Amino acid sequence: MSEQTPREWQLVGNLAENYERYLVPAIFRPWAIGLVDLAAPQQGERLLDIACGTGVVARIASERLGPAAKVTGLDLNPGMLAVAGSVTPAGASIEWQQGNAEGMPLPDEGFDVVLCQQGLQFFPNKATALREMNRVLAPGGRLALSAWRDIKHIPGYLALAETLTQYVSPESGGFLQMLGSLDDPAELRNLIEEAGFTDVTIRVESGELRFSSPEAFVWEIVQCTPLVWMTPVTQADESTRTNLVNDVASRLQEYVHDDRSLAFPIEATVVTAKKEVKR
């Protein structure tokens, strides 16, 4: 295992490139398909993907709607948007827009569908972001969003969070804890309804995450998320890295297959709602 540590640690590319190369196919594309299915965008509708990252939700929506699609992807990070633009299929009609979800540079009632995959839990002011989502939706427009459940429901993230806390720093483990910080359905419903939405439905969906090995899981999560910007993580010595990987693999042993591949369950809260039509 120690022989794999240096190789796996040195992924090629910056965070946004690695995110698109590794995490989108392993994690985000399968869930994006489900979120677009749930929103069911129709021909002629205007769709906004908030906190779009490298754009997988927007791309899937555009594929569904065809060349006449009116799709916009919004993200705060210009590096993510640069990668999104570079992987947009030829002929796809997607506008990539830099902006803050809590103050979007977009017109009132400019969209019929708003999607937000795994973004709301990271917004400093969730209530403001939801009011902005409501503002840019046309009356009767639809919202669909998802947020991971508490990581106690996601064994891989829990093992990595506990191990990072032990070997690296509490802050590094705390980042993974934040992934599931919006797990209270009552809190979530209250936030969405107070933002002006109606017909709110909340449900839990389950899936499975697969990686080629426990080592690949650790290094891909480290190199493809903001963990890569945390000095204690990136400057950890080889002994610390090796111990970290060994500990994660030990904690996840029941999810490791004979070929060393890793597959563990994951759960997300999925929400749909509508903007009220005022009479």
C-alpha positions as CSV (number, residue, x, y, z in Angstrom):
1,M,0.0,0.0,0.0
2,S,2.8,2.4,0.8
3,E,4.1,2.0,-2.7
4,Q,0.9,3.4,-4.1
5,T,0.8,6.4,-1.8
6,P,3.3,8.7,-3.6
7,R,1.8,7.9,-7.1
8,E,-1.8,8.4,-6.1
9,W,-1.0,11.6,-4.2
10,Q,0.3,13.3,-7.3
11,L,-2.7,13.6,-9.5
12,V,-2.1,15.7,-12.6
13,G,-4.0,18.9,-13.0
14,N,-5.5,21.6,-10.9
15,L,-8.5,21.2,-8.6
16,A,-11.2,21.9,-11.2
17,E,-9.5,19.6,-13.8
18,N,-9.2,16.8,-11.3
19,Y,-12.8,17.3,-10.1
20,E,-14.1,16.9,-13.6
21,R,-11.8,13.9,-14.4
22,Y,-12.3,11.9,-11.2
23,L,-15.2,13.0,-9.1
24,V,-17.8,13.8,-11.8
25,P,-17.9,10.3,-13.2
26,A,-17.5,8.6,-9.8
27,I,-20.0,10.8,-7.8
28,F,-21.7,13.7,-9.4
29,R,-22.9,12.5,-12.9
30,P,-25.1,9.6,-11.6
31,W,-26.8,11.9,-9.1
32,A,-27.1,14.7,-11.7
33,I,-29.0,12.4,-14.0
34,G,-31.5,11.7,-11.2
35,L,-31.8,15.4,-10.4
36,V,-32.6,16.3,-14.0
37,D,-35.0,13.4,-14.2
38,L,-36.8,14.8,-11.2
39,A,-37.0,18.3,-12.5
40,A,-38.2,17.0,-15.9
41,P,-37.3,20.1,-18.0
42,Q,-39.4,20.6,-21.1
43,Q,-38.6,22.0,-24.5
44,G,-38.7,25.8,-24.4
45,E,-38.1,26.1,-20.7
46,R,-35.2,28.2,-19.4
47,L,-33.0,26.2,-16.9
48,L,-30.5,27.5,-14.4
49,D,-27.8,25.2,-12.7
50,I,-26.6,27.0,-9.5
51,A,-23.2,26.1,-8.1
52,C,-22.7,24.3,-11.3
53,G,-19.0,23.4,-10.8
54,T,-17.7,22.0,-14.0
55,G,-21.2,21.8,-15.3
56,V,-22.4,18.2,-15.3
57,V,-26.0,19.0,-14.4
58,A,-26.2,21.7,-17.1
59,R,-24.7,19.4,-19.7
60,I,-27.1,16.6,-19.0
61,A,-30.1,19.1,-19.1
62,S,-28.8,20.4,-22.4
63,E,-28.5,16.9,-23.8
64,R,-32.1,16.2,-22.9
65,L,-33.4,19.5,-24.4
66,G,-31.4,19.5,-27.6
67,P,-29.6,22.4,-29.5
68,A,-32.5,24.8,-28.8
69,A,-32.0,24.5,-25.0
70,K,-31.8,27.6,-22.9
71,V,-29.4,26.5,-20.1
72,T,-27.3,28.6,-17.8
73,G,-24.7,27.4,-15.4
74,L,-23.7,29.7,-12.5
75,D,-20.7,29.3,-10.2
76,L,-18.5,31.5,-8.1
77,N,-15.3,29.8,-9.1
78,P,-13.8,30.9,-12.4
79,G,-11.6,27.8,-12.6
80,M,-14.6,25.5,-12.4
81,L,-16.3,27.5,-15.2
82,A,-13.2,27.4,-17.4
83,V,-13.2,23.6,-17.2
84,A,-17.0,23.6,-17.8
85,G,-16.5,25.6,-21.0
86,S,-13.7,23.4,-22.2
87,V,-15.8,20.2,-21.9
88,T,-19.0,21.6,-23.3
89,P,-20.0,19.4,-26.2
90,A,-20.0,21.1,-29.7
91,G,-23.4,22.5,-30.5
92,A,-24.6,22.6,-26.9
93,S,-26.3,25.9,-26.0
94,I,-25.0,26.6,-22.4
95,E,-24.1,30.0,-21.0
96,W,-21.5,29.9,-18.3
97,Q,-22.0,32.7,-15.8
98,Q,-19.7,33.6,-12.9
99,G,-21.7,34.8,-9.8
100,N,-22.5,34.4,-6.2
101,A,-25.7,32.3,-5.4
102,E,-26.5,34.8,-2.7
103,G,-26.6,37.7,-5.1
104,M,-27.0,36.3,-8.7
105,P,-26.3,38.7,-11.6
106,L,-29.5,37.4,-13.3
107,P,-32.9,38.9,-14.0
108,D,-36.1,38.5,-12.0
109,E,-38.3,35.6,-13.3
110,G,-35.7,34.7,-15.9
111,F,-36.0,30.9,-15.5
112,D,-38.6,28.1,-15.4
113,V,-36.4,25.5,-13.7
114,V,-33.6,26.0,-11.1
115,L,-31.4,23.1,-10.1
116,C,-28.7,23.0,-7.4
117,Q,-26.8,19.8,-6.8
118,Q,-24.8,19.6,-3.6
119,G,-24.3,23.4,-3.3
120,L,-26.8,24.7,-0.7
121,Q,-25.0,23.2,2.3
122,F,-21.9,25.3,1.5
123,F,-23.6,28.7,1.1
124,P,-22.8,30.9,4.1
125,N,-26.4,32.4,4.0
126,K,-28.7,29.6,2.8
127,A,-31.9,31.7,3.4
128,T,-30.6,34.4,1.1
129,A,-29.5,31.9,-1.6
130,L,-33.0,30.3,-1.6
131,R,-34.7,33.7,-1.8
132,E,-32.5,34.4,-4.8
133,M,-33.5,31.1,-6.4
134,N,-37.1,32.1,-5.9
135,R,-36.5,35.6,-7.4
136,V,-35.0,34.3,-10.6
137,L,-37.8,31.7,-11.1
138,A,-40.9,32.6,-13.1
139,P,-44.3,32.1,-11.3
140,G,-45.0,28.4,-11.2
141,G,-41.3,27.6,-11.8
142,R,-39.7,24.5,-10.3
143,L,-36.8,24.1,-7.9
144,A,-34.9,20.8,-7.5
145,L,-31.9,20.4,-5.2
146,S,-29.9,17.8,-3.4
147,A,-27.7,17.7,-0.3
148,W,-25.8,14.8,1.2
149,R,-27.1,13.4,4.4
150,D,-25.0,13.4,7.6
151,I,-21.8,11.5,6.8
152,K,-22.8,8.9,9.4
153,H,-24.9,7.6,6.5
154,I,-21.9,7.6,4.2
155,P,-19.2,5.2,5.5
156,G,-16.4,6.3,3.2
157,Y,-16.7,10.0,4.1
158,L,-17.1,9.2,7.8
159,A,-13.9,7.1,7.8
160,L,-11.9,9.7,5.9
161,A,-13.2,12.5,8.1
162,E,-12.2,10.7,11.3
163,T,-8.8,9.7,9.9
164,L,-8.0,13.2,8.6
165,T,-8.9,14.6,12.0
166,Q,-6.6,12.1,13.7
167,Y,-3.6,12.3,11.4
168,V,-3.8,15.8,9.9
169,S,-6.1,18.4,11.5
170,P,-9.6,18.9,12.9
171,E,-10.2,21.4,10.1
172,S,-9.6,18.9,7.4
173,G,-12.0,16.4,8.9
174,G,-14.5,19.2,9.5
175,F,-14.7,19.9,5.7
176,L,-16.1,16.4,5.1
177,Q,-18.5,16.9,8.1
178,M,-19.8,20.0,6.3
179,L,-20.9,17.8,3.3
180,G,-23.8,16.6,5.4
181,S,-24.5,19.7,7.4
182,L,-28.0,20.1,6.0
183,D,-29.5,16.8,7.1
184,D,-32.4,18.0,9.2
185,P,-35.6,17.8,7.0
186,A,-37.5,20.1,9.2
187,E,-34.8,22.8,9.0
188,L,-34.6,22.3,5.2
189,R,-38.4,22.6,4.7
190,N,-38.5,25.7,6.9
191,L,-35.7,27.4,4.9
192,I,-37.4,26.6,1.6
193,E,-40.9,27.6,2.6
194,E,-39.7,30.9,4.2
195,A,-38.0,31.7,0.8
196,G,-41.4,31.7,-0.8
197,F,-41.7,28.2,-2.2
198,T,-44.7,25.9,-2.1
199,D,-45.5,22.3,-2.7
200,V,-42.2,21.3,-1.0
201,T,-41.4,17.6,-1.1
202,I,-38.4,16.1,0.7
203,R,-37.2,12.5,0.4
204,V,-34.1,10.5,0.9
205,E,-32.4,8.7,-2.0
206,S,-29.7,6.0,-1.8
207,G,-26.8,5.1,-4.1
208,E,-23.3,3.7,-4.1
209,L,-19.9,5.2,-4.7
210,R,-17.2,3.2,-6.4
211,F,-13.5,3.8,-6.5
212,S,-10.7,1.6,-7.9
213,S,-9.2,1.2,-4.4
214,P,-9.2,2.7,-1.0
215,E,-6.0,4.5,-1.9
216,A,-7.6,6.1,-5.0
217,F,-10.6,7.2,-2.9
218,V,-8.4,9.0,-0.4
219,W,-6.2,10.8,-2.8
220,E,-9.0,11.7,-5.3
221,I,-11.1,13.3,-2.5
222,V,-8.0,15.1,-1.2
223,Q,-6.9,16.4,-4.6
224,C,-10.3,17.1,-6.1
225,T,-11.9,19.1,-3.3
226,P,-10.9,22.2,-1.2
227,L,-8.9,19.8,1.0
228,V,-6.1,20.4,-1.6
229,W,-5.9,24.0,-0.4
230,M,-5.4,23.1,3.3
231,T,-1.7,23.3,4.1
232,P,-1.7,20.6,6.8
233,V,-3.1,18.2,4.2
234,T,-0.8,19.0,1.3
235,Q,2.3,19.3,3.5
236,A,1.7,16.0,5.4
237,D,4.8,13.9,5.2
238,E,4.9,10.5,3.6
239,S,4.6,8.6,6.9
240,T,1.4,10.5,7.8
241,R,0.0,9.9,4.3
242,T,0.7,6.2,4.5
243,N,-0.8,5.9,8.0
244,L,-3.9,7.8,6.9
245,V,-4.5,5.6,3.9
246,N,-3.9,2.4,5.9
247,D,-6.3,3.5,8.5
248,V,-9.1,4.4,6.0
249,A,-8.6,1.1,4.2
250,S,-8.9,-0.7,7.6
251,R,-12.0,1.1,8.6
252,L,-13.6,0.4,5.2
253,Q,-12.5,-3.2,4.9
254,E,-16.1,-4.6,4.7
255,Y,-16.6,-2.5,1.5
256,V,-13.4,-3.6,-0.2
257,H,-13.8,-6.3,-2.9
258,D,-11.3,-9.0,-3.9
259,D,-9.9,-6.8,-6.7
260,R,-9.2,-4.0,-4.2
261,S,-12.1,-1.9,-5.6
262,L,-14.1,0.1,-3.0
263,A,-17.9,0.5,-3.0
264,F,-19.8,2.0,-0.1
265,P,-23.4,3.4,0.3
266,I,-24.3,7.0,0.1
267,E,-27.5,8.9,0.9
268,A,-28.8,12.3,-0.2
269,T,-31.8,14.4,0.6
270,V,-33.6,15.5,-2.5
271,V,-36.0,18.4,-2.6
272,T,-38.6,19.7,-5.1
273,A,-40.6,22.8,-4.8
274,K,-42.5,25.4,-6.8
275,K,-42.6,29.2,-6.9
276,E,-46.1,30.4,-5.9
277,V,-48.3,31.8,-8.6
278,K,-49.9,34.9,-7.1
279,R,-53.5,35.6,-8.1
